[in-house]
Amino acid sequence: MKYSLSILLSFFLLFSCGPRERVSKSVFEEVNRSMEAKKLSDSQIIQEAMIWGDSISMEAQRQLMESLHKAIEERGVVGAVGFCSDDAIPIIKELSDRYGVSIRRTSLRARNSTNSPNDEEVPILEAYQYNAENSVENASNIQKIEGGDVLLYTKAILISSEFCLACHGSETNDIEKGVLSKIDSIYTDDKAKGFSVGDLRGMWSLKIPKKAVVNRL
């Protein structure tokens, strides 16, 4: 309320400068935008954040899978084992910078320790895990964090096909010895083996500034 009053006060002061003074179009539009932002409901903001989060996570997933398939075609499975620790990082960073959103993947069974979940992410992953084990659909989720200034968007990542099992499946039945040796040499604390198709692999975790969502509406 104080913020809205200060904007209006500035607006009226501009008019009081004299009959020859005019408020520029840019100032007028800025006042209107600021006032409209105050009228947005939480449900509108969250809905827009959900739509945006779905779009960004889908784009990130698509880029990663396309790049991974290309890496395997060029280097073979063994040569592409380091993809997630090398090639994936700049892809995610480029998307994060482009949209002004913090993007990452995390899992309770991370291959790379840098992808281990934080305190905010653990309970969400546990809920996703419970749903996956009980045949409950895992829907995208939005939570307010940092006093409501940031919206945490999460989306479950599943083992979608046997393609994933070449690096994340059974050590005896799915992963070739050469691939297994390469994985163990790169990821000394690997917990990302032993999955089956349909299992929860982890989740996308996006920190979306509320201001950025408001600016889209």
C-alpha positions as CSV (number, residue, x, y, z in Angstrom):
1,M,0.0,0.0,0.0
2,K,2.8,2.4,0.9
3,Y,4.5,1.6,-2.4
4,S,1.4,2.3,-4.4
5,L,0.8,5.6,-2.6
6,S,4.3,6.8,-3.2
7,I,3.9,6.1,-7.0
8,L,0.7,8.0,-7.1
9,L,2.2,10.9,-5.1
10,S,5.1,11.1,-7.6
11,F,2.6,11.0,-10.4
12,F,0.5,14.0,-9.0
13,L,3.7,15.9,-8.2
14,L,4.6,15.7,-11.9
15,F,1.3,17.3,-12.8
16,S,1.8,20.1,-10.3
17,C,5.0,21.4,-11.8
18,G,3.0,23.9,-13.9
19,P,0.6,24.0,-16.8
20,R,3.4,23.7,-19.3
21,E,4.8,20.6,-17.8
22,R,3.7,17.3,-19.3
23,V,4.1,13.7,-18.0
24,S,6.1,11.7,-20.6
25,K,4.5,8.6,-22.0
26,S,7.2,6.4,-20.6
27,V,6.5,7.7,-17.0
28,F,2.8,7.3,-17.5
29,E,3.2,3.7,-18.7
30,E,5.6,2.9,-15.8
31,V,3.0,4.1,-13.3
32,N,0.3,2.0,-15.0
33,R,2.6,-1.1,-15.0
34,S,3.4,-0.6,-11.3
35,M,-0.3,-0.2,-10.4
36,E,-1.3,-3.2,-12.5
37,A,1.3,-5.4,-10.8
38,K,-0.3,-4.7,-7.5
39,K,-3.7,-6.0,-8.8
40,L,-2.3,-9.4,-9.8
41,S,-3.5,-12.2,-7.5
42,D,-1.2,-14.9,-6.1
43,S,-3.1,-17.5,-8.2
44,Q,-2.4,-15.6,-11.4
45,I,1.3,-15.3,-10.6
46,I,1.6,-18.9,-9.6
47,Q,-0.2,-20.0,-12.7
48,E,2.1,-18.0,-14.9
49,A,5.2,-19.4,-13.1
50,M,3.9,-22.9,-13.6
51,I,3.5,-22.3,-17.4
52,W,6.9,-20.7,-17.6
53,G,8.6,-23.4,-15.5
54,D,7.0,-26.2,-17.7
55,S,8.3,-24.4,-20.8
56,I,11.8,-23.9,-19.5
57,S,12.2,-27.4,-18.1
58,M,10.9,-29.0,-21.3
59,E,13.4,-26.9,-23.4
60,A,16.2,-27.9,-21.0
61,Q,15.3,-31.6,-21.2
62,R,15.1,-31.4,-25.0
63,Q,18.4,-29.8,-25.4
64,L,20.2,-32.2,-23.0
65,M,18.7,-35.3,-24.6
66,E,19.5,-34.0,-28.1
67,S,23.1,-33.2,-27.1
68,L,23.5,-36.6,-25.3
69,H,22.3,-38.6,-28.3
70,K,24.8,-36.6,-30.5
71,A,27.6,-37.3,-28.0
72,I,26.9,-41.0,-28.0
73,E,26.7,-41.1,-31.8
74,E,30.1,-39.3,-32.0
75,R,32.0,-40.9,-29.1
76,G,30.1,-44.0,-28.1
77,V,28.5,-44.6,-24.7
78,V,31.9,-44.9,-23.0
79,G,33.1,-41.6,-24.5
80,A,29.8,-39.9,-23.5
81,V,29.9,-40.9,-19.9
82,G,31.3,-37.5,-18.9
83,F,28.5,-35.7,-20.6
84,C,26.6,-34.7,-17.4
85,S,29.7,-33.3,-15.8
86,D,31.1,-31.5,-18.8
87,D,28.7,-30.9,-21.7
88,A,25.5,-30.5,-19.6
89,I,26.8,-27.6,-17.5
90,P,27.1,-25.0,-20.2
91,I,23.7,-25.9,-21.7
92,I,22.0,-25.3,-18.3
93,K,24.0,-22.1,-17.7
94,E,23.0,-20.7,-21.0
95,L,19.4,-21.3,-20.3
96,S,19.7,-19.9,-16.8
97,D,21.3,-16.7,-18.1
98,R,18.8,-16.3,-20.9
99,Y,15.8,-16.5,-18.7
100,G,17.2,-15.1,-15.5
101,V,16.1,-18.2,-13.7
102,S,18.3,-20.6,-11.6
103,I,18.0,-24.0,-13.2
104,R,19.3,-27.3,-12.0
105,R,18.7,-31.0,-11.7
106,T,18.8,-32.8,-8.4
107,S,18.2,-36.3,-7.1
108,L,18.2,-38.3,-3.9
109,R,20.5,-40.7,-5.8
110,A,22.8,-38.2,-7.5
111,R,25.7,-39.3,-9.8
112,N,27.5,-36.0,-9.3
113,S,27.6,-34.8,-5.7
114,T,27.0,-31.2,-6.8
115,N,23.5,-32.3,-7.8
116,S,22.6,-33.4,-4.3
117,P,19.4,-31.8,-3.0
118,N,19.3,-28.9,-0.5
119,D,16.9,-28.7,2.5
120,E,14.1,-27.2,0.4
121,E,14.4,-29.9,-2.3
122,V,14.6,-33.1,-0.1
123,P,11.0,-33.2,1.0
124,I,9.7,-32.6,-2.5
125,L,11.9,-35.4,-3.9
126,E,10.7,-37.6,-1.1
127,A,7.1,-36.8,-2.0
128,Y,7.8,-37.5,-5.7
129,Q,9.4,-40.8,-4.7
130,Y,6.4,-41.9,-2.6
131,N,4.1,-41.1,-5.6
132,A,6.3,-43.0,-8.0
133,E,6.3,-46.1,-5.7
134,N,2.5,-45.9,-5.3
135,S,1.6,-45.3,-8.9
136,V,0.5,-41.7,-8.2
137,E,1.1,-39.2,-11.0
138,N,3.8,-36.7,-10.2
139,A,2.6,-33.2,-11.2
140,S,4.7,-30.1,-11.5
141,N,4.9,-28.1,-8.2
142,I,5.3,-24.5,-7.1
143,Q,6.4,-23.4,-3.7
144,K,7.1,-19.9,-2.3
145,I,10.6,-19.5,-0.8
146,E,12.7,-16.6,0.4
147,G,9.8,-14.8,1.9
148,G,7.7,-15.2,-1.3
149,D,10.1,-13.3,-3.5
150,V,11.2,-16.5,-5.3
151,L,9.0,-19.3,-6.6
152,L,10.5,-22.8,-6.5
153,Y,9.3,-24.8,-9.5
154,T,9.9,-28.5,-9.5
155,K,9.1,-31.3,-12.0
156,A,9.8,-35.0,-11.6
157,I,12.3,-36.7,-14.0
158,L,11.6,-40.3,-14.7
159,I,13.6,-43.1,-16.3
160,S,11.6,-42.9,-19.5
161,S,13.2,-45.7,-21.7
162,E,15.8,-48.4,-21.9
163,F,18.2,-45.8,-23.4
164,C,18.7,-44.4,-19.9
165,L,19.6,-47.8,-18.5
166,A,22.9,-47.9,-20.5
167,C,24.3,-45.7,-17.7
168,H,21.7,-45.9,-14.9
169,G,20.5,-49.4,-15.0
170,S,21.6,-52.7,-13.4
171,E,25.4,-53.1,-13.1
172,T,25.1,-56.8,-14.1
173,N,22.3,-56.6,-16.8
174,D,22.3,-53.2,-18.4
175,I,25.6,-51.4,-18.0
176,E,28.5,-52.6,-20.1
177,K,31.8,-53.2,-18.2
178,G,33.7,-50.5,-20.1
179,V,30.9,-48.0,-19.3
180,L,30.8,-49.1,-15.7
181,S,34.5,-48.7,-15.3
182,K,34.3,-45.2,-16.8
183,I,31.5,-44.1,-14.6
184,D,33.3,-45.3,-11.5
185,S,36.5,-43.5,-12.5
186,I,34.7,-40.1,-13.0
187,Y,32.1,-40.3,-10.3
188,T,33.6,-41.6,-7.1
189,D,30.5,-41.2,-5.1
190,D,28.0,-42.4,-7.7
191,K,24.5,-43.4,-6.4
192,A,22.7,-43.3,-9.8
193,K,22.8,-47.0,-10.8
194,G,20.2,-49.7,-10.3
195,F,17.2,-47.9,-11.9
196,S,14.5,-49.5,-14.0
197,V,12.2,-47.9,-16.6
198,G,9.5,-45.8,-14.9
199,D,11.6,-45.1,-11.7
200,L,12.0,-41.6,-10.4
201,R,15.5,-40.4,-11.5
202,G,15.2,-36.9,-9.8
203,M,13.7,-33.6,-10.6
204,W,14.1,-30.2,-12.2
205,S,14.5,-27.4,-9.7
206,L,14.0,-23.9,-10.9
207,K,14.2,-20.8,-8.7
208,I,12.0,-18.2,-10.5
209,P,12.1,-14.6,-9.2
210,K,8.5,-13.4,-8.6
211,K,9.3,-10.0,-10.2
212,A,10.3,-11.8,-13.4
213,V,6.9,-13.6,-13.4
214,V,5.0,-10.3,-12.8
215,N,6.8,-8.7,-15.7
216,R,5.5,-11.5,-18.0
217,L,1.9,-10.7,-17.2
